[in-house]
Amino acid sequence: MAAAEESKHRDGARVTLREVMVKAGAPEAWLPEDGKVKHEMPKSVPKGLPKPSGS
């Protein structure tokens, strides 16, 4: 919600997670390196999951 409010203050401009966290006073250790959260793909597929249905 803080990012949405900050974007509104900037006339709809994009706001990074890092910018919002810095403004909120988050410690440097908590901040993403470049403002983007990086998600890694799982190295293995969990067993026992149902197969996708074919519509």
mmCIF entry with sequence, helices, sheets and N, C-alpha, C, O atoms, coordinates in Angstrom:
data_MODEL
# 
_entry.id   MODEL 
# 
_entity.id                         1 
_entity.type                       polymer 
_entity.pdbx_number_of_molecules   1 
# 
_entity_poly.entity_id                      1 
_entity_poly.type                           'polypeptide(L)' 
_entity_poly.nstd_linkage                   no 
_entity_poly.nstd_monomer                   no 
_entity_poly.pdbx_seq_one_letter_code       MAAAEESKHRDGARVTLREVMVKAGAPEAWLPEDGKVKHEMPKSVPKGLPKPSGS 
_entity_poly.pdbx_seq_one_letter_code_can   MAAAEESKHRDGARVTLREVMVKAGAPEAWLPEDGKVKHEMPKSVPKGLPKPSGS 
_entity_poly.pdbx_strand_id                 A 
# 
loop_
_entity_poly_seq.entity_id 
_entity_poly_seq.num 
_entity_poly_seq.mon_id 
_entity_poly_seq.hetero 
1 1  MET n 
1 2  ALA n 
1 3  ALA n 
1 4  ALA n 
1 5  GLU n 
1 6  GLU n 
1 7  SER n 
1 8  LYS n 
1 9  HIS n 
1 10 ARG n 
1 11 ASP n 
1 12 GLY n 
1 13 ALA n 
1 14 ARG n 
1 15 VAL n 
1 16 THR n 
1 17 LEU n 
1 18 ARG n 
1 19 GLU n 
1 20 VAL n 
1 21 MET n 
1 22 VAL n 
1 23 LYS n 
1 24 ALA n 
1 25 GLY n 
1 26 ALA n 
1 27 PRO n 
1 28 GLU n 
1 29 ALA n 
1 30 TRP n 
1 31 LEU n 
1 32 PRO n 
1 33 GLU n 
1 34 ASP n 
1 35 GLY n 
1 36 LYS n 
1 37 VAL n 
1 38 LYS n 
1 39 HIS n 
1 40 GLU n 
1 41 MET n 
1 42 PRO n 
1 43 LYS n 
1 44 SER n 
1 45 VAL n 
1 46 PRO n 
1 47 LYS n 
1 48 GLY n 
1 49 LEU n 
1 50 PRO n 
1 51 LYS n 
1 52 PRO n 
1 53 SER n 
1 54 GLY n 
1 55 SER n 
# 
_struct_asym.id          A 
_struct_asym.entity_id   1 
# 
loop_
_struct_conf.conf_type_id 
_struct_conf.id 
_struct_conf.pdbx_PDB_helix_id 
_struct_conf.beg_label_comp_id 
_struct_conf.beg_label_asym_id 
_struct_conf.beg_label_seq_id 
_struct_conf.pdbx_beg_PDB_ins_code 
_struct_conf.end_label_comp_id 
_struct_conf.end_label_asym_id 
_struct_conf.end_label_seq_id 
_struct_conf.pdbx_end_PDB_ins_code 
_struct_conf.beg_auth_comp_id 
_struct_conf.beg_auth_asym_id 
_struct_conf.beg_auth_seq_id 
_struct_conf.end_auth_comp_id 
_struct_conf.end_auth_asym_id 
_struct_conf.end_auth_seq_id 
_struct_conf.pdbx_PDB_helix_class 
_struct_conf.details 
_struct_conf.pdbx_PDB_helix_length 
HELX_P HELX_P1 AA1 ALA A 2  ? HIS A 9  ? ALA A 2  HIS A 9  1 ? 8 
HELX_P HELX_P2 AA2 LEU A 17 ? LYS A 23 ? LEU A 17 LYS A 23 1 ? 7 
HELX_P HELX_P3 AA3 GLU A 28 ? TRP A 30 ? GLU A 28 TRP A 30 5 ? 3 
# 
_struct_conf_type.id          HELX_P 
_struct_conf_type.criteria    ? 
_struct_conf_type.reference   ? 
# 
loop_
_atom_site.group_PDB 
_atom_site.id 
_atom_site.type_symbol 
_atom_site.label_atom_id 
_atom_site.label_alt_id 
_atom_site.label_comp_id 
_atom_site.label_asym_id 
_atom_site.label_entity_id 
_atom_site.label_seq_id 
_atom_site.pdbx_PDB_ins_code 
_atom_site.Cartn_x 
_atom_site.Cartn_y 
_atom_site.Cartn_z 
_atom_site.occupancy 
_atom_site.B_iso_or_equiv 
_atom_site.pdbx_formal_charge 
_atom_site.auth_seq_id 
_atom_site.auth_comp_id 
_atom_site.auth_asym_id 
_atom_site.auth_atom_id 
_atom_site.pdbx_PDB_model_num 
ATOM 1   N N  . MET A 1 1  ? 0.817   -1.169  0.000   1.00 0.00 ? 1  MET A N  1 
ATOM 2   C CA . MET A 1 1  ? 0.000   0.000   0.000   1.00 0.00 ? 1  MET A CA 1 
ATOM 3   C C  . MET A 1 1  ? 0.873   1.248   0.000   1.00 0.00 ? 1  MET A C  1 
ATOM 4   O O  . MET A 1 1  ? 0.498   2.254   -0.602  1.00 0.00 ? 1  MET A O  1 
ATOM 5   N N  . ALA A 1 2  ? 2.014   1.207   0.653   1.00 0.00 ? 2  ALA A N  1 
ATOM 6   C CA . ALA A 1 2  ? 2.911   2.360   0.676   1.00 0.00 ? 2  ALA A CA 1 
ATOM 7   C C  . ALA A 1 2  ? 3.410   2.682   -0.727  1.00 0.00 ? 2  ALA A C  1 
ATOM 8   O O  . ALA A 1 2  ? 3.549   3.851   -1.084  1.00 0.00 ? 2  ALA A O  1 
ATOM 9   N N  . ALA A 1 3  ? 3.681   1.646   -1.525  1.00 0.00 ? 3  ALA A N  1 
ATOM 10  C CA . ALA A 1 3  ? 4.151   1.869   -2.896  1.00 0.00 ? 3  ALA A CA 1 
ATOM 11  C C  . ALA A 1 3  ? 3.071   2.541   -3.730  1.00 0.00 ? 3  ALA A C  1 
ATOM 12  O O  . ALA A 1 3  ? 3.375   3.414   -4.542  1.00 0.00 ? 3  ALA A O  1 
ATOM 13  N N  . ALA A 1 4  ? 1.827   2.154   -3.545  1.00 0.00 ? 4  ALA A N  1 
ATOM 14  C CA . ALA A 1 4  ? 0.723   2.761   -4.289  1.00 0.00 ? 4  ALA A CA 1 
ATOM 15  C C  . ALA A 1 4  ? 0.574   4.230   -3.928  1.00 0.00 ? 4  ALA A C  1 
ATOM 16  O O  . ALA A 1 4  ? 0.359   5.069   -4.803  1.00 0.00 ? 4  ALA A O  1 
ATOM 17  N N  . GLU A 1 5  ? 0.686   4.544   -2.651  1.00 0.00 ? 5  GLU A N  1 
ATOM 18  C CA . GLU A 1 5  ? 0.600   5.938   -2.215  1.00 0.00 ? 5  GLU A CA 1 
ATOM 19  C C  . GLU A 1 5  ? 1.761   6.761   -2.762  1.00 0.00 ? 5  GLU A C  1 
ATOM 20  O O  . GLU A 1 5  ? 1.568   7.890   -3.214  1.00 0.00 ? 5  GLU A O  1 
ATOM 21  N N  . GLU A 1 6  ? 2.963   6.198   -2.722  1.00 0.00 ? 6  GLU A N  1 
ATOM 22  C CA . GLU A 1 6  ? 4.135   6.915   -3.246  1.00 0.00 ? 6  GLU A CA 1 
ATOM 23  C C  . GLU A 1 6  ? 3.994   7.140   -4.747  1.00 0.00 ? 6  GLU A C  1 
ATOM 24  O O  . GLU A 1 6  ? 4.336   8.213   -5.245  1.00 0.00 ? 6  GLU A O  1 
ATOM 25  N N  . SER A 1 7  ? 3.497   6.150   -5.466  1.00 0.00 ? 7  SER A N  1 
ATOM 26  C CA . SER A 1 7  ? 3.288   6.287   -6.905  1.00 0.00 ? 7  SER A CA 1 
ATOM 27  C C  . SER A 1 7  ? 2.264   7.392   -7.178  1.00 0.00 ? 7  SER A C  1 
ATOM 28  O O  . SER A 1 7  ? 2.420   8.171   -8.119  1.00 0.00 ? 7  SER A O  1 
ATOM 29  N N  . LYS A 1 8  ? 1.231   7.454   -6.362  1.00 0.00 ? 8  LYS A N  1 
ATOM 30  C CA . LYS A 1 8  ? 0.212   8.493   -6.526  1.00 0.00 ? 8  LYS A CA 1 
ATOM 31  C C  . LYS A 1 8  ? 0.844   9.878   -6.342  1.00 0.00 ? 8  LYS A C  1 
ATOM 32  O O  . LYS A 1 8  ? 0.523   10.813  -7.075  1.00 0.00 ? 8  LYS A O  1 
ATOM 33  N N  . HIS A 1 9  ? 1.734   10.002  -5.368  1.00 0.00 ? 9  HIS A N  1 
ATOM 34  C CA . HIS A 1 9  ? 2.411   11.280  -5.122  1.00 0.00 ? 9  HIS A CA 1 
ATOM 35  C C  . HIS A 1 9  ? 3.313   11.667  -6.287  1.00 0.00 ? 9  HIS A C  1 
ATOM 36  O O  . HIS A 1 9  ? 3.608   12.846  -6.483  1.00 0.00 ? 9  HIS A O  1 
ATOM 37  N N  . ARG A 1 10 ? 3.750   10.682  -7.056  1.00 0.00 ? 10 ARG A N  1 
ATOM 38  C CA . ARG A 1 10 ? 4.639   10.931  -8.207  1.00 0.00 ? 10 ARG A CA 1 
ATOM 39  C C  . ARG A 1 10 ? 3.865   10.939  -9.525  1.00 0.00 ? 10 ARG A C  1 
ATOM 40  O O  . ARG A 1 10 ? 4.445   10.713  -10.587 1.00 0.00 ? 10 ARG A O  1 
ATOM 41  N N  . ASP A 1 11 ? 2.589   11.192  -9.460  1.00 0.00 ? 11 ASP A N  1 
ATOM 42  C CA . ASP A 1 11 ? 1.732   11.235  -10.657 1.00 0.00 ? 11 ASP A CA 1 
ATOM 43  C C  . ASP A 1 11 ? 1.738   9.938   -11.445 1.00 0.00 ? 11 ASP A C  1 
ATOM 44  O O  . ASP A 1 11 ? 1.757   9.957   -12.676 1.00 0.00 ? 11 ASP A O  1 
ATOM 45  N N  . GLY A 1 12 ? 1.721   8.804   -10.740 1.00 0.00 ? 12 GLY A N  1 
ATOM 46  C CA . GLY A 1 12 ? 1.617   7.500   -11.379 1.00 0.00 ? 12 GLY A CA 1 
ATOM 47  C C  . GLY A 1 12 ? 2.932   6.862   -11.789 1.00 0.00 ? 12 GLY A C  1 
ATOM 48  O O  . GLY A 1 12 ? 2.937   5.795   -12.402 1.00 0.00 ? 12 GLY A O  1 
ATOM 49  N N  . ALA A 1 13 ? 4.051   7.501   -11.458 1.00 0.00 ? 13 ALA A N  1 
ATOM 50  C CA . ALA A 1 13 ? 5.358   6.932   -11.815 1.00 0.00 ? 13 ALA A CA 1 
ATOM 51  C C  . ALA A 1 13 ? 5.604   5.649   -11.033 1.00 0.00 ? 13 ALA A C  1 
ATOM 52  O O  . ALA A 1 13 ? 5.093   5.469   -9.928  1.00 0.00 ? 13 ALA A O  1 
ATOM 53  N N  . ARG A 1 14 ? 6.390   4.769   -11.623 1.00 0.00 ? 14 ARG A N  1 
ATOM 54  C CA . ARG A 1 14 ? 6.723   3.509   -10.956 1.00 0.00 ? 14 ARG A CA 1 
ATOM 55  C C  . ARG A 1 14 ? 7.592   3.765   -9.733  1.00 0.00 ? 14 ARG A C  1 
ATOM 56  O O  . ARG A 1 14 ? 8.399   4.694   -9.708  1.00 0.00 ? 14 ARG A O  1 
ATOM 57  N N  . VAL A 1 15 ? 7.414   2.929   -8.730  1.00 0.00 ? 15 VAL A N  1 
ATOM 58  C CA . VAL A 1 15 ? 8.171   3.027   -7.492  1.00 0.00 ? 15 VAL A CA 1 
ATOM 59  C C  . VAL A 1 15 ? 8.747   1.644   -7.204  1.00 0.00 ? 15 VAL A C  1 
ATOM 60  O O  . VAL A 1 15 ? 8.034   0.643   -7.268  1.00 0.00 ? 15 VAL A O  1 
ATOM 61  N N  . THR A 1 16 ? 10.031  1.593   -6.889  1.00 0.00 ? 16 THR A N  1 
ATOM 62  C CA . THR A 1 16 ? 10.647  0.298   -6.612  1.00 0.00 ? 16 THR A CA 1 
ATOM 63  C C  . THR A 1 16 ? 10.456  -0.086  -5.147  1.00 0.00 ? 16 THR A C  1 
ATOM 64  O O  . THR A 1 16 ? 10.225  0.766   -4.288  1.00 0.00 ? 16 THR A O  1 
ATOM 65  N N  . LEU A 1 17 ? 10.557  -1.365  -4.889  1.00 0.00 ? 17 LEU A N  1 
ATOM 66  C CA . LEU A 1 17 ? 10.477  -1.875  -3.533  1.00 0.00 ? 17 LEU A CA 1 
ATOM 67  C C  . LEU A 1 17 ? 11.563  -1.232  -2.679  1.00 0.00 ? 17 LEU A C  1 
ATOM 68  O O  . LEU A 1 17 ? 11.317  -0.863  -1.531  1.00 0.00 ? 17 LEU A O  1 
ATOM 69  N N  . ARG A 1 18 ? 12.749  -1.101  -3.230  1.00 0.00 ? 18 ARG A N  1 
ATOM 70  C CA . ARG A 1 18 ? 13.864  -0.506  -2.492  1.00 0.00 ? 18 ARG A CA 1 
ATOM 71  C C  . ARG A 1 18 ? 13.542  0.925   -2.060  1.00 0.00 ? 18 ARG A C  1 
ATOM 72  O O  . ARG A 1 18 ? 13.821  1.304   -0.923  1.00 0.00 ? 18 ARG A O  1 
ATOM 73  N N  . GLU A 1 19 ? 12.956  1.721   -2.959  1.00 0.00 ? 19 GLU A N  1 
ATOM 74  C CA . GLU A 1 19 ? 12.631  3.102   -2.624  1.00 0.00 ? 19 GLU A CA 1 
ATOM 75  C C  . GLU A 1 19 ? 11.651  3.175   -1.448  1.00 0.00 ? 19 GLU A C  1 
ATOM 76  O O  . GLU A 1 19 ? 11.812  4.000   -0.548  1.00 0.00 ? 19 GLU A O  1 
ATOM 77  N N  . VAL A 1 20 ? 10.656  2.321   -1.465  1.00 0.00 ? 20 VAL A N  1 
ATOM 78  C CA . VAL A 1 20 ? 9.658   2.312   -0.400  1.00 0.00 ? 20 VAL A CA 1 
ATOM 79  C C  . VAL A 1 20 ? 10.294  1.877   0.915   1.00 0.00 ? 20 VAL A C  1 
ATOM 80  O O  . VAL A 1 20 ? 10.020  2.457   1.966   1.00 0.00 ? 20 VAL A O  1 
ATOM 81  N N  . MET A 1 21 ? 11.139  0.859   0.853   1.00 0.00 ? 21 MET A N  1 
ATOM 82  C CA . MET A 1 21 ? 11.775  0.358   2.069   1.00 0.00 ? 21 MET A CA 1 
ATOM 83  C C  . MET A 1 21 ? 12.745  1.379   2.658   1.00 0.00 ? 21 MET A C  1 
ATOM 84  O O  . MET A 1 21 ? 12.823  1.523   3.879   1.00 0.00 ? 21 MET A O  1 
ATOM 85  N N  . VAL A 1 22 ? 13.484  2.090   1.807   1.00 0.00 ? 22 VAL A N  1 
ATOM 86  C CA . VAL A 1 22 ? 14.404  3.122   2.280   1.00 0.00 ? 22 VAL A CA 1 
ATOM 87  C C  . VAL A 1 22 ? 13.610  4.231   2.964   1.00 0.00 ? 22 VAL A C  1 
ATOM 88  O O  . VAL A 1 22 ? 13.978  4.695   4.043   1.00 0.00 ? 22 VAL A O  1 
ATOM 89  N N  . LYS A 1 23 ? 12.529  4.647   2.332   1.00 0.00 ? 23 LYS A N  1 
ATOM 90  C CA . LYS A 1 23 ? 11.697  5.707   2.903   1.00 0.00 ? 23 LYS A CA 1 
ATOM 91  C C  . LYS A 1 23 ? 11.122  5.283   4.254   1.00 0.00 ? 23 LYS A C  1 
ATOM 92  O O  . LYS A 1 23 ? 10.940  6.117   5.141   1.00 0.00 ? 23 LYS A O  1 
ATOM 93  N N  . ALA A 1 24 ? 10.836  3.985   4.410   1.00 0.00 ? 24 ALA A N  1 
ATOM 94  C CA . ALA A 1 24 ? 10.286  3.467   5.661   1.00 0.00 ? 24 ALA A CA 1 
ATOM 95  C C  . ALA A 1 24 ? 11.362  3.264   6.730   1.00 0.00 ? 24 ALA A C  1 
ATOM 96  O O  . ALA A 1 24 ? 11.047  2.945   7.876   1.00 0.00 ? 24 ALA A O  1 
ATOM 97  N N  . GLY A 1 25 ? 12.631  3.449   6.356   1.00 0.00 ? 25 GLY A N  1 
ATOM 98  C CA . GLY A 1 25 ? 13.707  3.325   7.335   1.00 0.00 ? 25 GLY A CA 1 
ATOM 99  C C  . GLY A 1 25 ? 14.238  1.913   7.511   1.00 0.00 ? 25 GLY A C  1 
ATOM 100 O O  . GLY A 1 25 ? 14.822  1.606   8.550   1.00 0.00 ? 25 GLY A O  1 
ATOM 101 N N  . ALA A 1 26 ? 14.051  1.047   6.524   1.00 0.00 ? 26 ALA A N  1 
ATOM 102 C CA . ALA A 1 26 ? 14.535  -0.335  6.619   1.00 0.00 ? 26 ALA A CA 1 
ATOM 103 C C  . ALA A 1 26 ? 16.067  -0.366  6.644   1.00 0.00 ? 26 ALA A C  1 
ATOM 104 O O  . ALA A 1 26 ? 16.707  0.434   5.962   1.00 0.00 ? 26 ALA A O  1 
ATOM 105 N N  . PRO A 1 27 ? 16.656  -1.272  7.414   1.00 0.00 ? 27 PRO A N  1 
ATOM 106 C CA . PRO A 1 27 ? 18.117  -1.398  7.439   1.00 0.00 ? 27 PRO A CA 1 
ATOM 107 C C  . PRO A 1 27 ? 18.655  -1.835  6.072   1.00 0.00 ? 27 PRO A C  1 
ATOM 108 O O  . PRO A 1 27 ? 17.964  -2.518  5.316   1.00 0.00 ? 27 PRO A O  1 
ATOM 109 N N  . GLU A 1 28 ? 19.861  -1.445  5.772   1.00 0.00 ? 28 GLU A N  1 
ATOM 110 C CA . GLU A 1 28 ? 20.502  -1.764  4.492   1.00 0.00 ? 28 GLU A CA 1 
ATOM 111 C C  . GLU A 1 28 ? 20.503  -3.267  4.219   1.00 0.00 ? 28 GLU A C  1 
ATOM 112 O O  . GLU A 1 28 ? 20.352  -3.684  3.070   1.00 0.00 ? 28 GLU A O  1 
ATOM 113 N N  . ALA A 1 29 ? 20.668  -4.074  5.247   1.00 0.00 ? 29 ALA A N  1 
ATOM 114 C CA . ALA A 1 29 ? 20.723  -5.527  5.074   1.00 0.00 ? 29 ALA A CA 1 
ATOM 115 C C  . ALA A 1 29 ? 19.409  -6.093  4.546   1.00 0.00 ? 29 ALA A C  1 
ATOM 116 O O  . ALA A 1 29 ? 19.407  -7.171  3.952   1.00 0.00 ? 29 ALA A O  1 
ATOM 117 N N  . TRP A 1 30 ? 18.307  -5.407  4.743   1.00 0.00 ? 30 TRP A N  1 
ATOM 118 C CA . TRP A 1 30 ? 17.002  -5.882  4.289   1.00 0.00 ? 30 TRP A CA 1 
ATOM 119 C C  . TRP A 1 30 ? 16.698  -5.478  2.860   1.00 0.00 ? 30 TRP A C  1 
ATOM 120 O O  . TRP A 1 30 ? 15.767  -6.016  2.261   1.00 0.00 ? 30 TRP A O  1 
ATOM 121 N N  . LEU A 1 31 ? 17.452  -4.550  2.294   1.00 0.00 ? 31 LEU A N  1 
ATOM 122 C CA . LEU A 1 31 ? 17.110  -3.988  0.994   1.00 0.00 ? 31 LEU A CA 1 
ATOM 123 C C  . LEU A 1 31 ? 17.560  -4.873  -0.160  1.00 0.00 ? 31 LEU A C  1 
ATOM 124 O O  . LEU A 1 31 ? 18.651  -5.441  -0.116  1.00 0.00 ? 31 LEU A O  1 
ATOM 125 N N  . PRO A 1 32 ? 16.724  -4.997  -1.199  1.00 0.00 ? 32 PRO A N  1 
ATOM 126 C CA . PRO A 1 32 ? 17.151  -5.708  -2.406  1.00 0.00 ? 32 PRO A CA 1 
ATOM 127 C C  . PRO A 1 32 ? 18.284  -4.921  -3.075  1.00 0.00 ? 32 PRO A C  1 
ATOM 128 O O  . PRO A 1 32 ? 18.338  -3.696  -2.968  1.00 0.00 ? 32 PRO A O  1 
ATOM 129 N N  . GLU A 1 33 ? 19.176  -5.618  -3.755  1.00 0.00 ? 33 GLU A N  1 
ATOM 130 C CA . GLU A 1 33 ? 20.344  -4.984  -4.353  1.00 0.00 ? 33 GLU A CA 1 
ATOM 131 C C  . GLU A 1 33 ? 19.977  -3.909  -5.357  1.00 0.00 ? 33 GLU A C  1 
ATOM 132 O O  . GLU A 1 33 ? 20.511  -2.802  -5.292  1.00 0.00 ? 33 GLU A O  1 
ATOM 133 N N  . ASP A 1 34 ? 19.085  -4.207  -6.279  1.00 0.00 ? 34 ASP A N  1 
ATOM 134 C CA . ASP A 1 34 ? 18.785  -3.265  -7.347  1.00 0.00 ? 34 ASP A CA 1 
ATOM 135 C C  . ASP A 1 34 ? 17.327  -2.813  -7.347  1.00 0.00 ? 34 ASP A C  1 
ATOM 136 O O  . ASP A 1 34 ? 16.849  -2.260  -8.337  1.00 0.00 ? 34 ASP A O  1 
ATOM 137 N N  . GLY A 1 35 ? 16.633  -3.042  -6.260  1.00 0.00 ? 35 GLY A N  1 
ATOM 138 C CA . GLY A 1 35 ? 15.241  -2.625  -6.191  1.00 0.00 ? 35 GLY A CA 1 
ATOM 139 C C  . GLY A 1 35 ? 14.271  -3.654  -6.730  1.00 0.00 ? 35 GLY A C  1 
ATOM 140 O O  . GLY A 1 35 ? 13.059  -3.446  -6.672  1.00 0.00 ? 35 GLY A O  1 
ATOM 141 N N  . LYS A 1 36 ? 14.770  -4.746  -7.248  1.00 0.00 ? 36 LYS A N  1 
ATOM 142 C CA . LYS A 1 36 ? 13.905  -5.783  -7.790  1.00 0.00 ? 36 LYS A CA 1 
ATOM 143 C C  . LYS A 1 36 ? 14.083  -7.060  -6.978  1.00 0.00 ? 36 LYS A C  1 
ATOM 144 O O  . LYS A 1 36 ? 15.199  -7.440  -6.624  1.00 0.00 ? 36 LYS A O  1 
ATOM 145 N N  . VAL A 1 37 ? 12.997  -7.691  -6.700  1.00 0.00 ? 37 VAL A N  1 
ATOM 146 C CA . VAL A 1 37 ? 13.046  -8.967  -6.001  1.00 0.00 ? 37 VAL A CA 1 
ATOM 147 C C  . VAL A 1 37 ? 13.360  -10.042 -7.030  1.00 0.00 ? 37 VAL A C  1 
ATOM 148 O O  . VAL A 1 37 ? 12.717  -10.106 -8.078  1.00 0.00 ? 37 VAL A O  1 
ATOM 149 N N  . LYS A 1 38 ? 14.337  -10.880 -6.740  1.00 0.00 ? 38 LYS A N  1 
ATOM 150 C CA . LYS A 1 38 ? 14.726  -11.935 -7.675  1.00 0.00 ? 38 LYS A CA 1 
ATOM 151 C C  . LYS A 1 38 ? 14.206  -13.270 -7.159  1.00 0.00 ? 38 LYS A C  1 
ATOM 152 O O  . LYS A 1 38 ? 14.477  -13.668 -6.026  1.00 0.00 ? 38 LYS A O  1 
ATOM 153 N N  . HIS A 1 39 ? 13.464  -13.939 -8.002  1.00 0.00 ? 39 HIS A N  1 
ATOM 154 C CA . HIS A 1 39 ? 12.923  -15.244 -7.645  1.00 0.00 ? 39 HIS A CA 1 
ATOM 155 C C  . HIS A 1 39 ? 13.693  -16.310 -8.407  1.00 0.00 ? 39 HIS A C  1 
ATOM 156 O O  . HIS A 1 39 ? 13.897  -16.204 -9.616  1.00 0.00 ? 39 HIS A O  1 
ATOM 157 N N  . GLU A 1 40 ? 14.115  -17.335 -7.684  1.00 0.00 ? 40 GLU A N  1 
ATOM 158 C CA . GLU A 1 40 ? 14.808  -18.447 -8.325  1.00 0.00 ? 40 GLU A CA 1 
ATOM 159 C C  . GLU A 1 40 ? 13.825  -19.576 -8.588  1.00 0.00 ? 40 GLU A C  1 
ATOM 160 O O  . GLU A 1 40 ? 12.941  -19.852 -7.777  1.00 0.00 ? 40 GLU A O  1 
ATOM 161 N N  . MET A 1 41 ? 13.992  -20.215 -9.719  1.00 0.00 ? 41 MET A N  1 
ATOM 162 C CA . MET A 1 41 ? 13.163  -21.362 -10.045 1.00 0.00 ? 41 MET A CA 1 
ATOM 163 C C  . MET A 1 41 ? 13.580  -22.538 -9.159  1.00 0.00 ? 41 MET A C  1 
ATOM 164 O O  . MET A 1 41 ? 14.763  -22.690 -8.855  1.00 0.00 ? 41 MET A O  1 
ATOM 165 N N  . PRO A 1 42 ? 12.633  -23.359 -8.746  1.00 0.00 ? 42 PRO A N  1 
ATOM 166 C CA . PRO A 1 42 ? 12.998  -24.521 -7.931  1.00 0.00 ? 42 PRO A CA 1 
ATOM 167 C C  . PRO A 1 42 ? 13.874  -25.472 -8.722  1.00 0.00 ? 42 PRO A C  1 
ATOM 168 O O  . PRO A 1 42 ? 13.700  -25.645 -9.928  1.00 0.00 ? 42 PRO A O  1 
ATOM 169 N N  . LYS A 1 43 ? 14.822  -26.087 -8.022  1.00 0.00 ? 43 LYS A N  1 
ATOM 170 C CA . LYS A 1 43 ? 15.749  -27.007 -8.687  1.00 0.00 ? 43 LYS A CA 1 
ATOM 171 C C  . LYS A 1 43 ? 15.117  -28.359 -8.961  1.00 0.00 ? 43 LYS A C  1 
ATOM 172 O O  . LYS A 1 43 ? 15.558  -29.087 -9.850  1.00 0.00 ? 43 LYS A O  1 
ATOM 173 N N  . SER A 1 44 ? 14.093  -28.696 -8.205  1.00 0.00 ? 44 SER A N  1 
ATOM 174 C CA . SER A 1 44 ? 13.404  -29.966 -8.436  1.00 0.00 ? 44 SER A CA 1 
ATOM 175 C C  . SER A 1 44 ? 11.903  -29.751 -8.316  1.00 0.00 ? 44 SER A C  1 
ATOM 176 O O  . SER A 1 44 ? 11.443  -28.795 -7.692  1.00 0.00 ? 44 SER A O  1 
ATOM 177 N N  . VAL A 1 45 ? 11.162  -30.643 -8.915  1.00 0.00 ? 45 VAL A N  1 
ATOM 178 C CA . VAL A 1 45 ? 9.710   -30.564 -8.872  1.00 0.00 ? 45 VAL A CA 1 
ATOM 179 C C  . VAL A 1 45 ? 9.224   -31.407 -7.701  1.00 0.00 ? 45 VAL A C  1 
ATOM 180 O O  . VAL A 1 45 ? 9.589   -32.578 -7.592  1.00 0.00 ? 45 VAL A O  1 
ATOM 181 N N  . PRO A 1 46 ? 8.400   -30.829 -6.816  1.00 0.00 ? 46 PRO A N  1 
ATOM 182 C CA . PRO A 1 46 ? 7.890   -31.618 -5.695  1.00 0.00 ? 46 PRO A CA 1 
ATOM 183 C C  . PRO A 1 46 ? 7.068   -32.802 -6.191  1.00 0.00 ? 46 PRO A C  1 
ATOM 184 O O  . PRO A 1 46 ? 6.335   -32.690 -7.173  1.00 0.00 ? 46 PRO A O  1 
ATOM 185 N N  . LYS A 1 47 ? 7.192   -33.922 -5.515  1.00 0.00 ? 47 LYS A N  1 
ATOM 186 C CA . LYS A 1 47 ? 6.457   -35.128 -5.903  1.00 0.00 ? 47 LYS A CA 1 
ATOM 187 C C  . LYS A 1 47 ? 5.077   -35.134 -5.269  1.00 0.00 ? 47 LYS A C  1 
ATOM 188 O O  . LYS A 1 47 ? 4.874   -34.546 -4.207  1.00 0.00 ? 47 LYS A O  1 
ATOM 189 N N  . GLY A 1 48 ? 4.146   -35.786 -5.906  1.00 0.00 ? 48 GLY A N  1 
ATOM 190 C CA . GLY A 1 48 ? 2.809   -35.953 -5.366  1.00 0.00 ? 48 GLY A CA 1 
ATOM 191 C C  . GLY A 1 48 ? 1.836   -34.855 -5.728  1.00 0.00 ? 48 GLY A C  1 
ATOM 192 O O  . GLY A 1 48 ? 0.714   -34.831 -5.221  1.00 0.00 ? 48 GLY A O  1 
ATOM 193 N N  . LEU A 1 49 ? 2.248   -33.936 -6.604  1.00 0.00 ? 49 LEU A N  1 
ATOM 194 C CA . LEU A 1 49 ? 1.328   -32.883 -7.029  1.00 0.00 ? 49 LEU A CA 1 
ATOM 195 C C  . LEU A 1 49 ? 0.421   -33.405 -8.132  1.00 0.00 ? 49 LEU A C  1 
ATOM 196 O O  . LEU A 1 49 ? 0.854   -34.221 -8.946  1.00 0.00 ? 49 LEU A O  1 
ATOM 197 N N  . PRO A 1 50 ? -0.834  -32.951 -8.177  1.00 0.00 ? 50 PRO A N  1 
ATOM 198 C CA . PRO A 1 50 ? -1.715  -33.393 -9.246  1.00 0.00 ? 50 PRO A CA 1 
ATOM 199 C C  . PRO A 1 50 ? -1.255  -32.818 -10.587 1.00 0.00 ? 50 PRO A C  1 
ATOM 200 O O  . PRO A 1 50 ? -0.700  -31.721 -10.649 1.00 0.00 ? 50 PRO A O  1 
ATOM 201 N N  . LYS A 1 51 ? -1.493  -33.565 -11.641 1.00 0.00 ? 51 LYS A N  1 
ATOM 202 C CA . LYS A 1 51 ? -1.140  -33.105 -12.978 1.00 0.00 ? 51 LYS A CA 1 
ATOM 203 C C  . LYS A 1 51 ? -2.137  -32.052 -13.443 1.00 0.00 ? 51 LYS A C  1 
ATOM 204 O O  . LYS A 1 51 ? -3.315  -32.131 -13.096 1.00 0.00 ? 51 LYS A O  1 
ATOM 205 N N  . PRO A 1 52 ? -1.691  -31.066 -14.222 1.00 0.00 ? 52 PRO A N  1 
ATOM 206 C CA . PRO A 1 52 ? -2.616  -30.057 -14.723 1.00 0.00 ? 52 PRO A CA 1 
ATOM 207 C C  . PRO A 1 52 ? -3.701  -30.697 -15.579 1.00 0.00 ? 52 PRO A C  1 
ATOM 208 O O  . PRO A 1 52 ? -3.437  -31.635 -16.331 1.00 0.00 ? 52 PRO A O  1 
ATOM 209 N N  . SER A 1 53 ? -4.924  -30.181 -15.460 1.00 0.00 ? 53 SER A N  1 
ATOM 210 C CA . SER A 1 53 ? -6.013  -30.742 -16.254 1.00 0.00 ? 53 SER A CA 1 
ATOM 211 C C  . SER A 1 53 ? -5.970  -30.159 -17.653 1.00 0.00 ? 53 SER A C  1 
ATOM 212 O O  . SER A 1 53 ? -5.663  -28.979 -17.824 1.00 0.00 ? 53 SER A O  1 
ATOM 213 N N  . GLY A 1 54 ? -6.270  -30.960 -18.642 1.00 0.00 ? 54 GLY A N  1 
ATOM 214 C CA . GLY A 1 54 ? -6.295  -30.514 -20.026 1.00 0.00 ? 54 GLY A CA 1 
ATOM 215 C C  . GLY A 1 54 ? -7.710  -30.113 -20.419 1.00 0.00 ? 54 GLY A C  1 
ATOM 216 O O  . GLY A 1 54 ? -8.584  -30.963 -20.586 1.00 0.00 ? 54 GLY A O  1 
ATOM 217 N N  . SER A 1 55 ? -7.925  -28.817 -20.563 1.00 0.00 ? 55 SER A N  1 
ATOM 218 C CA . SER A 1 55 ? -9.282  -28.343 -20.886 1.00 0.00 ? 55 SER A CA 1 
ATOM 219 C C  . SER A 1 55 ? -9.525  -28.378 -22.356 1.00 0.00 ? 55 SER A C  1 
ATOM 220 O O  . SER A 1 55 ? -10.609 -28.015 -22.812 1.00 0.00 ? 55 SER A O  1 
# 
